[in-house]
Amino acid sequence: MPHSSGGGSHGGGFHGGSHGSGGGGSSSRVRRSYFKGATRYVYYKNRKPVIVYSNYDITKPGSLAVSILLGIYFLILAGVCFFIPGFAVCKSITIPKKLTIFTEPDILIEDNVGVIKDKDGLYDSLERFYDETGIMPAVLTVSRSDWKLYNSLEHYAYYAYLDRFDDESHWLIVYSVKIKDDGFVDWYWEGMQGNDTDNIITVKKAEAFTKNLQKYLLQSDDYTVDGAIAKAFDELTPVVMKTEYDSAMIIANLLAFTPIALMFLVMALKNLDHRKDKYYRQAMVCKQDVVEQKKCEYCGGIYIKGMHTACPYCAAEIPQEFQPQVIADSQQ
Ligand SMILES: [Zn+2]
């Protein structure tokens, strides 16, 4: 059903996003010094032992599956943010698509009250609009008495549209005038656009058109009725197919969804990061009192006494007294 694109008369008419607590991302920690709940690990890097404290098993790499799952959560949230109507950023971006239902212009200019002076000029303006948009414009002028049985000119324009067009691709401008006995010109106008035009004649563009047409109609010394309509169309035509952004909506959507979506992304990346450190894989749990360092007599690498039977760098056997005592005991 067509609906009003605007009109006038002589009288002149978030939801806040919840922030993630960080989840698993910030709770898995590796530090150089002890913290509550941490296990002490040693690994060897650059021929030296490195002691780290961690509250998770650093020898087990992060699961790729978990990262993928978290990544999917991120994509779903991003998808909601961008593509689900009602919230979506995509809904805030309108890319007009030219209508193709008409193969040639069939522009109606129906002047019942004789106010249109330059019909050809008006036709040319309307045709340029049609060429650009594929929307079929139409202009209808009526007298006040034609719609006195209707609640409003909008109401009348609605039925006038349905009477004349059996599609949703027209844009009908209805102009009503009554010249009173004292010469006062009592005029009203209403635009009625088919639903299929909504993607091109957006609320914003309809408002701009309405404002312009109203302005020119008020300047009756400078513009005839058809001149005002033609000028309003001529100003809309060059910009009507431009992509429209509702930046306030885009920002509101991003503010609502980005914190949660990013939390999942950070968790996924942190989980991947745990996989990354190859030194962590060969780390060994190391008791707090195991601290004495020894130097390998073959390669010169430094290792921790009491943890190895062979050098962690060159695999040479290390002296019995530096080997783990438990194993030494069992061997006896
Ligand atoms: Zn060695």
py3Dmol code that shows the C-alpha trace and the ligand (Angstrom):
import py3Dmol

protein = """\
ATOM      1  CA  MET A   1       0.000   0.000   0.000  1.00  0.00           C
ATOM      2  CA  PRO A   2       1.312   3.455  -0.759  1.00  0.00           C
ATOM      3  CA  HIS A   3       2.038   5.786   2.094  1.00  0.00           C
ATOM      4  CA  SER A   4       2.617   9.473   2.588  1.00  0.00           C
ATOM      5  CA  SER A   5       5.999  10.909   1.722  1.00  0.00           C
ATOM      6  CA  GLY A   6       5.108  14.229   3.332  1.00  0.00           C
ATOM      7  CA  GLY A   7       2.989  17.251   2.699  1.00  0.00           C
ATOM      8  CA  GLY A   8       2.138  20.768   3.730  1.00  0.00           C
ATOM      9  CA  SER A   9      -0.194  23.672   3.306  1.00  0.00           C
ATOM     10  CA  HIS A  10      -0.311  27.416   3.059  1.00  0.00           C
ATOM     11  CA  GLY A  11      -0.462  27.563   6.859  1.00  0.00           C
ATOM     12  CA  GLY A  12       2.858  26.219   6.725  1.00  0.00           C
ATOM     13  CA  GLY A  13       3.426  21.745   9.148  1.00  0.00           C
ATOM     14  CA  PHE A  14      20.279   2.429  23.026  1.00  0.00           C
ATOM     15  CA  HIS A  15      20.317  -0.029  24.506  1.00  0.00           C
ATOM     16  CA  GLY A  16      23.603  -0.125  26.447  1.00  0.00           C
ATOM     17  CA  GLY A  17      25.973  -2.964  25.850  1.00  0.00           C
ATOM     18  CA  SER A  18      27.084  -4.983  28.811  1.00  0.00           C
ATOM     19  CA  HIS A  19      30.809  -5.243  29.102  1.00  0.00           C
ATOM     20  CA  GLY A  20      32.355  -8.661  29.405  1.00  0.00           C
ATOM     21  CA  SER A  21      34.342  -9.398  32.537  1.00  0.00           C
ATOM     22  CA  GLY A  22      37.142 -10.844  30.453  1.00  0.00           C
ATOM     23  CA  GLY A  23      36.193 -14.459  31.106  1.00  0.00           C
ATOM     24  CA  GLY A  24      38.903 -17.021  30.501  1.00  0.00           C
ATOM     25  CA  GLY A  25      40.979 -14.445  28.727  1.00  0.00           C
ATOM     26  CA  SER A  26      42.250 -12.595  31.743  1.00  0.00           C
ATOM     27  CA  SER A  27      41.997 -15.431  34.266  1.00  0.00           C
ATOM     28  CA  SER A  28      44.737 -17.565  32.652  1.00  0.00           C
ATOM     29  CA  ARG A  29      47.965 -15.910  33.640  1.00  0.00           C
ATOM     30  CA  VAL A  30      51.685 -16.541  33.295  1.00  0.00           C
ATOM     31  CA  ARG A  31      53.961 -14.338  35.409  1.00  0.00           C
ATOM     32  CA  ARG A  32      57.646 -14.133  36.266  1.00  0.00           C
ATOM     33  CA  SER A  33      56.884 -13.957  39.986  1.00  0.00           C
ATOM     34  CA  TYR A  34      54.654 -16.024  42.246  1.00  0.00           C
ATOM     35  CA  PHE A  35      50.966 -15.273  42.608  1.00  0.00           C
ATOM     36  CA  LYS A  36      48.226 -17.092  44.512  1.00  0.00           C
ATOM     37  CA  GLY A  37      47.254 -20.408  42.961  1.00  0.00           C
ATOM     38  CA  ALA A  38      50.214 -20.481  40.584  1.00  0.00           C
ATOM     39  CA  THR A  39      52.407 -23.472  39.747  1.00  0.00           C
ATOM     40  CA  ARG A  40      56.137 -23.015  39.211  1.00  0.00           C
ATOM     41  CA  TYR A  41      57.511 -24.106  35.841  1.00  0.00           C
ATOM     42  CA  VAL A  42      60.957 -24.150  34.341  1.00  0.00           C
ATOM     43  CA  TYR A  43      61.831 -24.160  30.664  1.00  0.00           C
ATOM     44  CA  TYR A  44      65.068 -23.576  28.808  1.00  0.00           C
ATOM     45  CA  LYS A  45      65.613 -20.757  26.443  1.00  0.00           C
ATOM     46  CA  ASN A  46      68.922 -19.429  25.046  1.00  0.00           C
ATOM     47  CA  ARG A  47      70.872 -21.964  27.119  1.00  0.00           C
ATOM     48  CA  LYS A  48      69.408 -20.676  30.371  1.00  0.00           C
ATOM     49  CA  PRO A  49      66.576 -21.827  32.590  1.00  0.00           C
ATOM     50  CA  VAL A  50      63.528 -19.571  32.766  1.00  0.00           C
ATOM     51  CA  ILE A  51      61.227 -19.829  35.771  1.00  0.00           C
ATOM     52  CA  VAL A  52      57.587 -18.848  35.295  1.00  0.00           C
ATOM     53  CA  TYR A  53      54.466 -19.118  37.418  1.00  0.00           C
ATOM     54  CA  SER A  54      51.171 -20.009  35.863  1.00  0.00           C
ATOM     55  CA  ASN A  55      47.666 -20.822  37.046  1.00  0.00           C
ATOM     56  CA  TYR A  56      47.058 -23.140  34.093  1.00  0.00           C
ATOM     57  CA  ASP A  57      49.004 -26.011  32.572  1.00  0.00           C
ATOM     58  CA  ILE A  58      51.315 -24.203  30.176  1.00  0.00           C
ATOM     59  CA  THR A  59      52.599 -27.477  28.684  1.00  0.00           C
ATOM     60  CA  LYS A  60      49.179 -28.143  27.186  1.00  0.00           C
ATOM     61  CA  PRO A  61      48.590 -26.023  24.146  1.00  0.00           C
ATOM     62  CA  GLY A  62      45.313 -24.057  23.882  1.00  0.00           C
ATOM     63  CA  SER A  63      42.697 -25.957  21.984  1.00  0.00           C
ATOM     64  CA  LEU A  64      42.221 -24.940  18.373  1.00  0.00           C
ATOM     65  CA  ALA A  65      38.611 -26.116  18.653  1.00  0.00           C
ATOM     66  CA  VAL A  66      37.981 -23.690  21.522  1.00  0.00           C
ATOM     67  CA  SER A  67      39.508 -20.864  19.505  1.00  0.00           C
ATOM     68  CA  ILE A  68      37.317 -21.749  16.547  1.00  0.00           C
ATOM     69  CA  LEU A  69      34.231 -21.904  18.771  1.00  0.00           C
ATOM     70  CA  LEU A  70      35.026 -18.509  20.291  1.00  0.00           C
ATOM     71  CA  GLY A  71      35.694 -17.191  16.792  1.00  0.00           C
ATOM     72  CA  ILE A  72      32.266 -18.438  15.719  1.00  0.00           C
ATOM     73  CA  TYR A  73      30.658 -16.633  18.697  1.00  0.00           C
ATOM     74  CA  PHE A  74      32.430 -13.503  17.546  1.00  0.00           C
ATOM     75  CA  LEU A  75      31.190 -13.923  13.970  1.00  0.00           C
ATOM     76  CA  ILE A  76      27.626 -14.578  15.149  1.00  0.00           C
ATOM     77  CA  LEU A  77      27.639 -11.432  17.275  1.00  0.00           C
ATOM     78  CA  ALA A  78      29.201  -9.431  14.480  1.00  0.00           C
ATOM     79  CA  GLY A  79      26.544 -10.894  12.166  1.00  0.00           C
ATOM     80  CA  VAL A  80      23.777  -9.843  14.556  1.00  0.00           C
ATOM     81  CA  CYS A  81      25.319  -6.415  14.711  1.00  0.00           C
ATOM     82  CA  PHE A  82      25.535  -6.028  10.965  1.00  0.00           C
ATOM     83  CA  PHE A  83      22.779  -8.039   9.392  1.00  0.00           C
ATOM     84  CA  ILE A  84      19.859  -8.816  11.709  1.00  0.00           C
ATOM     85  CA  PRO A  85      17.120  -6.274  10.978  1.00  0.00           C
ATOM     86  CA  GLY A  86      16.120  -4.183  13.938  1.00  0.00           C
ATOM     87  CA  PHE A  87      19.629  -3.830  15.332  1.00  0.00           C
ATOM     88  CA  ALA A  88      21.619  -4.005  12.237  1.00  0.00           C
ATOM     89  CA  VAL A  89      24.237  -1.681  10.932  1.00  0.00           C
ATOM     90  CA  CYS A  90      23.225  -2.844   7.444  1.00  0.00           C
ATOM     91  CA  LYS A  91      19.789  -1.372   8.015  1.00  0.00           C
ATOM     92  CA  SER A  92      21.473   1.946   8.657  1.00  0.00           C
ATOM     93  CA  ILE A  93      22.987   1.910   5.186  1.00  0.00           C
ATOM     94  CA  THR A  94      20.557   2.346   2.308  1.00  0.00           C
ATOM     95  CA  ILE A  95      21.896   1.611  -1.150  1.00  0.00           C
ATOM     96  CA  PRO A  96      19.185   2.665  -3.631  1.00  0.00           C
ATOM     97  CA  LYS A  97      18.454   0.216  -6.430  1.00  0.00           C
ATOM     98  CA  LYS A  98      16.804   1.529  -9.565  1.00  0.00           C
ATOM     99  CA  LEU A  99      13.331   0.119 -10.216  1.00  0.00           C
ATOM    100  CA  THR A 100      12.932  -1.803 -13.444  1.00  0.00           C
ATOM    101  CA  ILE A 101       9.210  -2.520 -13.669  1.00  0.00           C
ATOM    102  CA  PHE A 102       8.565   0.220 -16.246  1.00  0.00           C
ATOM    103  CA  THR A 103      10.161  -0.074 -19.669  1.00  0.00           C
ATOM    104  CA  GLU A 104       9.282   3.469 -20.771  1.00  0.00           C
ATOM    105  CA  PRO A 105       8.034   6.644 -19.126  1.00  0.00           C
ATOM    106  CA  ASP A 106       4.292   6.865 -18.651  1.00  0.00           C
ATOM    107  CA  ILE A 107       4.127  10.044 -16.633  1.00  0.00           C
ATOM    108  CA  LEU A 108       0.742  11.264 -15.525  1.00  0.00           C
ATOM    109  CA  ILE A 109       0.180  15.005 -15.192  1.00  0.00           C
ATOM    110  CA  GLU A 110      -3.483  15.488 -14.423  1.00  0.00           C
ATOM    111  CA  ASP A 111      -4.314  19.145 -13.973  1.00  0.00           C
ATOM    112  CA  ASN A 112      -7.950  19.403 -12.949  1.00  0.00           C
ATOM    113  CA  VAL A 113      -7.785  22.976 -11.739  1.00  0.00           C
ATOM    114  CA  GLY A 114      -5.668  24.623 -14.433  1.00  0.00           C
ATOM    115  CA  VAL A 115      -2.696  25.704 -12.296  1.00  0.00           C
ATOM    116  CA  ILE A 116      -0.010  24.060 -14.396  1.00  0.00           C
ATOM    117  CA  LYS A 117       1.502  26.615 -16.761  1.00  0.00           C
ATOM    118  CA  ASP A 118       4.467  24.804 -18.283  1.00  0.00           C
ATOM    119  CA  LYS A 119       3.431  21.183 -18.591  1.00  0.00           C
ATOM    120  CA  ASP A 120       6.364  20.286 -20.862  1.00  0.00           C
ATOM    121  CA  GLY A 121       8.869  21.746 -18.424  1.00  0.00           C
ATOM    122  CA  LEU A 122       7.318  19.802 -15.548  1.00  0.00           C
ATOM    123  CA  TYR A 123       7.209  16.660 -17.687  1.00  0.00           C
ATOM    124  CA  ASP A 124      10.930  16.983 -18.468  1.00  0.00           C
ATOM    125  CA  SER A 125      11.772  17.278 -14.772  1.00  0.00           C
ATOM    126  CA  LEU A 126       9.632  14.265 -13.919  1.00  0.00           C
ATOM    127  CA  GLU A 127      11.140  12.284 -16.784  1.00  0.00           C
ATOM    128  CA  ARG A 128      14.683  13.003 -15.554  1.00  0.00           C
ATOM    129  CA  PHE A 129      13.632  11.712 -12.153  1.00  0.00           C
ATOM    130  CA  TYR A 130      12.158   8.594 -13.774  1.00  0.00           C
ATOM    131  CA  ASP A 131      15.322   7.992 -15.835  1.00  0.00           C
ATOM    132  CA  GLU A 132      17.424   8.157 -12.688  1.00  0.00           C
ATOM    133  CA  THR A 133      15.231   6.079 -10.378  1.00  0.00           C
ATOM    134  CA  GLY A 134      12.815   3.957 -12.422  1.00  0.00           C
ATOM    135  CA  ILE A 135      10.091   5.410 -10.181  1.00  0.00           C
ATOM    136  CA  MET A 136       7.134   6.775 -12.157  1.00  0.00           C
ATOM    137  CA  PRO A 137       6.276  10.228 -10.859  1.00  0.00           C
ATOM    138  CA  ALA A 138       2.805  11.688 -11.245  1.00  0.00           C
ATOM    139  CA  VAL A 139       1.251  15.059 -10.523  1.00  0.00           C
ATOM    140  CA  LEU A 140      -2.422  15.540  -9.811  1.00  0.00           C
ATOM    141  CA  THR A 141      -4.086  18.845  -9.098  1.00  0.00           C
ATOM    142  CA  VAL A 142      -7.545  18.968  -7.551  1.00  0.00           C
ATOM    143  CA  SER A 143      -9.808  21.502  -5.975  1.00  0.00           C
ATOM    144  CA  ARG A 144     -10.673  21.565  -2.296  1.00  0.00           C
ATOM    145  CA  SER A 145     -14.169  20.319  -3.066  1.00  0.00           C
ATOM    146  CA  ASP A 146     -12.796  17.132  -4.673  1.00  0.00           C
ATOM    147  CA  TRP A 147     -11.630  15.843  -1.320  1.00  0.00           C
ATOM    148  CA  LYS A 148     -14.045  17.445   1.125  1.00  0.00           C
ATOM    149  CA  LEU A 149     -15.570  14.005   1.822  1.00  0.00           C
ATOM    150  CA  TYR A 150     -12.187  12.689   2.952  1.00  0.00           C
ATOM    151  CA  ASN A 151     -10.649  13.227   6.371  1.00  0.00           C
ATOM    152  CA  SER A 152      -7.552  14.768   4.925  1.00  0.00           C
ATOM    153  CA  LEU A 153      -5.715  15.354   1.687  1.00  0.00           C
ATOM    154  CA  GLU A 154      -3.433  12.471   2.664  1.00  0.00           C
ATOM    155  CA  HIS A 155      -6.464  10.206   2.860  1.00  0.00           C
ATOM    156  CA  TYR A 156      -7.650  11.441  -0.522  1.00  0.00           C
ATOM    157  CA  ALA A 157      -4.194  11.070  -2.087  1.00  0.00           C
ATOM    158  CA  TYR A 158      -4.085   7.474  -0.873  1.00  0.00           C
ATOM    159  CA  TYR A 159      -7.279   6.615  -2.746  1.00  0.00           C
ATOM    160  CA  ALA A 160      -6.234   8.704  -5.738  1.00  0.00           C
ATOM    161  CA  TYR A 161      -3.080   6.561  -5.937  1.00  0.00           C
ATOM    162  CA  LEU A 162      -5.018   3.295  -5.713  1.00  0.00           C
ATOM    163  CA  ASP A 163      -7.527   4.514  -8.321  1.00  0.00           C
ATOM    164  CA  ARG A 164      -4.863   5.296 -10.873  1.00  0.00           C
ATOM    165  CA  PHE A 165      -2.037   2.826 -10.280  1.00  0.00           C
ATOM    166  CA  ASP A 166      -2.046  -0.905  -9.632  1.00  0.00           C
ATOM    167  CA  ASP A 167       1.628  -1.069  -8.648  1.00  0.00           C
ATOM    168  CA  GLU A 168       3.771   0.201  -5.777  1.00  0.00           C
ATOM    169  CA  SER A 169       6.309   2.026  -7.929  1.00  0.00           C
ATOM    170  CA  HIS A 170       4.674   5.421  -8.433  1.00  0.00           C
ATOM    171  CA  TRP A 171       5.169   8.647  -6.590  1.00  0.00           C
ATOM    172  CA  LEU A 172       2.080  10.788  -6.749  1.00  0.00           C
ATOM    173  CA  ILE A 173       2.137  14.463  -5.852  1.00  0.00           C
ATOM    174  CA  VAL A 174      -1.338  15.811  -5.197  1.00  0.00           C
ATOM    175  CA  TYR A 175      -1.803  19.554  -5.129  1.00  0.00           C
ATOM    176  CA  SER A 176      -5.087  21.041  -3.994  1.00  0.00           C
ATOM    177  CA  VAL A 177      -6.111  24.639  -4.355  1.00  0.00           C
ATOM    178  CA  LYS A 178      -9.099  26.809  -3.645  1.00  0.00           C
ATOM    179  CA  ILE A 179      -9.109  30.499  -4.414  1.00  0.00           C
ATOM    180  CA  LYS A 180     -11.366  32.215  -1.946  1.00  0.00           C
ATOM    181  CA  ASP A 181     -13.616  35.136  -2.719  1.00  0.00           C
ATOM    182  CA  ASP A 182     -11.126  37.560  -1.243  1.00  0.00           C
ATOM    183  CA  GLY A 183      -8.415  36.186  -3.544  1.00  0.00           C
ATOM    184  CA  PHE A 184      -6.698  34.194  -0.786  1.00  0.00           C
ATOM    185  CA  VAL A 185      -5.147  31.048  -2.221  1.00  0.00           C
ATOM    186  CA  ASP A 186      -5.887  28.122   0.099  1.00  0.00           C
ATOM    187  CA  TRP A 187      -3.570  25.331  -0.943  1.00  0.00           C
ATOM    188  CA  TYR A 188      -2.474  21.944   0.312  1.00  0.00           C
ATOM    189  CA  TRP A 189      -0.265  19.286  -1.114  1.00  0.00           C
ATOM    190  CA  GLU A 190       0.585  15.677  -0.359  1.00  0.00           C
ATOM    191  CA  GLY A 191       3.076  13.155  -1.707  1.00  0.00           C
ATOM    192  CA  MET A 192       2.057   9.495  -1.884  1.00  0.00           C
ATOM    193  CA  GLN A 193       4.785   6.946  -2.596  1.00  0.00           C
ATOM    194  CA  GLY A 194       4.404   3.250  -3.434  1.00  0.00           C
ATOM    195  CA  ASN A 195       6.093   0.798  -1.069  1.00  0.00           C
ATOM    196  CA  ASP A 196       8.603  -0.299  -3.703  1.00  0.00           C
ATOM    197  CA  THR A 197      10.004   3.225  -3.804  1.00  0.00           C
ATOM    198  CA  ASP A 198      11.008   3.201  -0.115  1.00  0.00           C
ATOM    199  CA  ASN A 199      14.534   2.080  -0.828  1.00  0.00           C
ATOM    200  CA  ILE A 200      15.071   5.131  -3.056  1.00  0.00           C
ATOM    201  CA  ILE A 201      12.735   7.748  -1.579  1.00  0.00           C
ATOM    202  CA  THR A 202      13.963   7.172   1.963  1.00  0.00           C
ATOM    203  CA  VAL A 203      12.497   9.048   4.899  1.00  0.00           C
ATOM    204  CA  LYS A 204      15.446  11.425   4.790  1.00  0.00           C
ATOM    205  CA  LYS A 205      15.173  12.101   1.053  1.00  0.00           C
ATOM    206  CA  ALA A 206      11.387  12.478   1.234  1.00  0.00           C
ATOM    207  CA  GLU A 207      11.872  15.008   4.026  1.00  0.00           C
ATOM    208  CA  ALA A 208      14.353  17.002   1.965  1.00  0.00           C
ATOM    209  CA  PHE A 209      11.956  16.980  -0.996  1.00  0.00           C
ATOM    210  CA  THR A 210       9.000  17.964   1.199  1.00  0.00           C
ATOM    211  CA  LYS A 211      10.951  20.842   2.699  1.00  0.00           C
ATOM    212  CA  ASN A 212      12.036  22.112  -0.726  1.00  0.00           C
ATOM    213  CA  LEU A 213       8.632  21.840  -2.370  1.00  0.00           C
ATOM    214  CA  GLN A 214       6.984  23.544   0.580  1.00  0.00           C
ATOM    215  CA  LYS A 215       9.565  26.337   0.385  1.00  0.00           C
ATOM    216  CA  TYR A 216       9.037  26.932  -3.341  1.00  0.00           C
ATOM    217  CA  LEU A 217       5.256  26.749  -3.117  1.00  0.00           C
ATOM    218  CA  LEU A 218       5.394  29.437  -0.431  1.00  0.00           C
ATOM    219  CA  GLN A 219       7.401  31.624  -2.828  1.00  0.00           C
ATOM    220  CA  SER A 220       4.406  32.002  -5.123  1.00  0.00           C
ATOM    221  CA  ASP A 221       5.745  35.258  -6.564  1.00  0.00           C
ATOM    222  CA  ASP A 222       8.827  33.446  -7.859  1.00  0.00           C
ATOM    223  CA  TYR A 223       7.468  30.030  -8.741  1.00  0.00           C
ATOM    224  CA  THR A 224       4.359  28.709 -10.415  1.00  0.00           C
ATOM    225  CA  VAL A 225       2.947  25.504  -8.925  1.00  0.00           C
ATOM    226  CA  ASP A 226       4.505  23.396 -11.681  1.00  0.00           C
ATOM    227  CA  GLY A 227       7.709  25.435 -11.432  1.00  0.00           C
ATOM    228  CA  ALA A 228       7.928  24.682  -7.709  1.00  0.00           C
ATOM    229  CA  ILE A 229       7.277  20.974  -8.258  1.00  0.00           C
ATOM    230  CA  ALA A 230       9.788  20.828 -11.128  1.00  0.00           C
ATOM    231  CA  LYS A 231      12.455  22.596  -9.060  1.00  0.00           C
ATOM    232  CA  ALA A 232      11.944  20.296  -6.070  1.00  0.00           C
ATOM    233  CA  PHE A 233      12.325  17.283  -8.378  1.00  0.00           C
ATOM    234  CA  ASP A 234      15.350  18.800 -10.141  1.00  0.00           C
ATOM    235  CA  GLU A 235      17.101  19.208  -6.789  1.00  0.00           C
ATOM    236  CA  LEU A 236      16.310  15.674  -5.688  1.00  0.00           C
ATOM    237  CA  THR A 237      17.179  13.860  -8.936  1.00  0.00           C
ATOM    238  CA  PRO A 238      20.996  14.326  -8.828  1.00  0.00           C
ATOM    239  CA  VAL A 239      21.267  13.000  -5.251  1.00  0.00           C
ATOM    240  CA  VAL A 240      18.378  10.558  -5.052  1.00  0.00           C
ATOM    241  CA  MET A 241      20.445   7.458  -5.905  1.00  0.00           C
ATOM    242  CA  LYS A 242      23.196   8.232  -3.398  1.00  0.00           C
ATOM    243  CA  THR A 243      23.893   5.707  -0.652  1.00  0.00           C
ATOM    244  CA  GLU A 244      22.539   6.883   2.652  1.00  0.00           C
ATOM    245  CA  TYR A 245      24.164   6.297   6.033  1.00  0.00           C
ATOM    246  CA  ASP A 246      22.443   6.644   9.342  1.00  0.00           C
ATOM    247  CA  SER A 247      25.600   7.270  11.328  1.00  0.00           C
ATOM    248  CA  ALA A 248      23.805   7.568  14.672  1.00  0.00           C
ATOM    249  CA  MET A 249      22.318   4.090  14.158  1.00  0.00           C
ATOM    250  CA  ILE A 250      25.675   2.681  13.098  1.00  0.00           C
ATOM    251  CA  ILE A 251      27.402   4.085  16.183  1.00  0.00           C
ATOM    252  CA  ALA A 252      24.605   2.873  18.481  1.00  0.00           C
ATOM    253  CA  ASN A 253      24.886  -0.641  17.030  1.00  0.00           C
ATOM    254  CA  LEU A 254      28.640  -0.729  17.310  1.00  0.00           C
ATOM    255  CA  LEU A 255      28.501   0.514  20.907  1.00  0.00           C
ATOM    256  CA  ALA A 256      25.938  -2.133  21.789  1.00  0.00           C
ATOM    257  CA  PHE A 257      27.665  -5.126  20.231  1.00  0.00           C
ATOM    258  CA  THR A 258      31.367  -4.404  19.916  1.00  0.00           C
ATOM    259  CA  PRO A 259      32.361  -4.953  23.576  1.00  0.00           C
ATOM    260  CA  ILE A 260      30.822  -8.441  23.737  1.00  0.00           C
ATOM    261  CA  ALA A 261      31.942  -9.418  20.243  1.00  0.00           C
ATOM    262  CA  LEU A 262      35.472  -8.206  20.950  1.00  0.00           C
ATOM    263  CA  MET A 263      35.557 -10.120  24.239  1.00  0.00           C
ATOM    264  CA  PHE A 264      35.019 -13.349  22.309  1.00  0.00           C
ATOM    265  CA  LEU A 265      37.620 -12.343  19.745  1.00  0.00           C
ATOM    266  CA  VAL A 266      40.189 -11.559  22.443  1.00  0.00           C
ATOM    267  CA  MET A 267      39.466 -14.890  24.177  1.00  0.00           C
ATOM    268  CA  ALA A 268      39.886 -16.728  20.879  1.00  0.00           C
ATOM    269  CA  LEU A 269      43.182 -14.989  20.145  1.00  0.00           C
ATOM    270  CA  LYS A 270      44.497 -15.502  23.690  1.00  0.00           C
ATOM    271  CA  ASN A 271      43.655 -19.168  23.439  1.00  0.00           C
ATOM    272  CA  LEU A 272      45.563 -19.328  20.172  1.00  0.00           C
ATOM    273  CA  ASP A 273      48.402 -17.414  21.789  1.00  0.00           C
ATOM    274  CA  HIS A 274      48.760 -20.193  24.384  1.00  0.00           C
ATOM    275  CA  ARG A 275      49.430 -22.559  21.529  1.00  0.00           C
ATOM    276  CA  LYS A 276      52.101 -20.314  20.169  1.00  0.00           C
ATOM    277  CA  ASP A 277      54.854 -20.387  22.723  1.00  0.00           C
ATOM    278  CA  LYS A 278      56.939 -23.459  21.857  1.00  0.00           C
ATOM    279  CA  TYR A 279      59.019 -23.101  25.022  1.00  0.00           C
ATOM    280  CA  TYR A 280      55.929 -23.584  27.202  1.00  0.00           C
ATOM    281  CA  ARG A 281      55.388 -27.024  25.641  1.00  0.00           C
ATOM    282  CA  GLN A 282      58.635 -28.396  27.022  1.00  0.00           C
ATOM    283  CA  ALA A 283      58.233 -26.660  30.397  1.00  0.00           C
ATOM    284  CA  MET A 284      58.466 -28.830  33.517  1.00  0.00           C
ATOM    285  CA  VAL A 285      56.791 -28.377  36.863  1.00  0.00           C
ATOM    286  CA  CYS A 286      59.557 -27.301  39.207  1.00  0.00           C
ATOM    287  CA  LYS A 287      59.287 -27.279  43.004  1.00  0.00           C
ATOM    288  CA  GLN A 288      59.892 -24.019  44.842  1.00  0.00           C
ATOM    289  CA  ASP A 289      63.057 -25.360  46.549  1.00  0.00           C
ATOM    290  CA  VAL A 290      64.661 -26.592  43.315  1.00  0.00           C
ATOM    291  CA  VAL A 291      66.873 -23.672  42.400  1.00  0.00           C
ATOM    292  CA  GLU A 292      70.492 -24.723  42.039  1.00  0.00           C
ATOM    293  CA  GLN A 293      71.877 -24.176  38.553  1.00  0.00           C
ATOM    294  CA  LYS A 294      74.605 -26.263  36.917  1.00  0.00           C
ATOM    295  CA  LYS A 295      76.603 -25.878  33.743  1.00  0.00           C
ATOM    296  CA  CYS A 296      76.813 -28.714  31.207  1.00  0.00           C
ATOM    297  CA  GLU A 297      80.477 -29.727  30.805  1.00  0.00           C
ATOM    298  CA  TYR A 298      79.939 -30.593  27.132  1.00  0.00           C
ATOM    299  CA  CYS A 299      77.889 -27.687  25.695  1.00  0.00           C
ATOM    300  CA  GLY A 300      78.097 -25.072  28.467  1.00  0.00           C
ATOM    301  CA  GLY A 301      74.301 -24.711  28.739  1.00  0.00           C
ATOM    302  CA  ILE A 302      72.812 -23.918  32.152  1.00  0.00           C
ATOM    303  CA  TYR A 303      70.282 -26.360  33.659  1.00  0.00           C
ATOM    304  CA  ILE A 304      68.546 -26.839  36.994  1.00  0.00           C
ATOM    305  CA  LYS A 305      70.027 -29.472  39.252  1.00  0.00           C
ATOM    306  CA  GLY A 306      67.853 -32.420  40.238  1.00  0.00           C
ATOM    307  CA  MET A 307      65.506 -32.365  37.261  1.00  0.00           C
ATOM    308  CA  HIS A 308      67.335 -34.092  34.439  1.00  0.00           C
ATOM    309  CA  THR A 309      69.324 -37.213  33.663  1.00  0.00           C
ATOM    310  CA  ALA A 310      70.534 -35.735  30.386  1.00  0.00           C
ATOM    311  CA  CYS A 311      71.456 -32.188  29.356  1.00  0.00           C
ATOM    312  CA  PRO A 312      68.314 -30.408  28.056  1.00  0.00           C
ATOM    313  CA  TYR A 313      70.438 -28.821  25.293  1.00  0.00           C
ATOM    314  CA  CYS A 314      72.906 -31.422  24.027  1.00  0.00           C
ATOM    315  CA  ALA A 315      71.415 -34.588  25.622  1.00  0.00           C
ATOM    316  CA  ALA A 316      74.766 -35.574  27.096  1.00  0.00           C
ATOM    317  CA  GLU A 317      74.524 -37.556  30.304  1.00  0.00           C
ATOM    318  CA  ILE A 318      74.917 -35.339  33.360  1.00  0.00           C
ATOM    319  CA  PRO A 319      76.756 -36.352  36.541  1.00  0.00           C
ATOM    320  CA  GLN A 320      74.882 -38.667  38.921  1.00  0.00           C
ATOM    321  CA  GLU A 321      74.934 -36.177  41.786  1.00  0.00           C
ATOM    322  CA  PHE A 322      73.103 -33.564  39.653  1.00  0.00           C
ATOM    323  CA  GLN A 323      70.414 -36.020  38.515  1.00  0.00           C
ATOM    324  CA  PRO A 324      67.018 -36.308  40.263  1.00  0.00           C
ATOM    325  CA  GLN A 325      67.565 -38.006  43.634  1.00  0.00           C
ATOM    326  CA  VAL A 326      64.400 -40.102  43.439  1.00  0.00           C
ATOM    327  CA  ILE A 327      65.637 -41.837  40.294  1.00  0.00           C
ATOM    328  CA  ALA A 328      69.123 -42.122  41.760  1.00  0.00           C
ATOM    329  CA  ASP A 329      67.628 -43.787  44.870  1.00  0.00           C
ATOM    330  CA  SER A 330      65.581 -46.280  42.853  1.00  0.00           C
ATOM    331  CA  GLN A 331      68.611 -47.211  40.837  1.00  0.00           C
ATOM    332  CA  GLN A 332      70.466 -48.229  43.966  1.00  0.00           C
TER     333      GLN A 332
END
"""
ligand_1 = """\
1
ZN
Zn 74.894 -30.003 27.247
"""
view = py3Dmol.view(width=600, height=400)
view.addModel(protein, "pdb")
view.setStyle({"model": 0}, {"cartoon": {"style": "trace"}})
view.addModel(ligand_1, "xyz")
view.setStyle({"model": 1}, {"stick": {}})
view.zoomTo()
view.show()
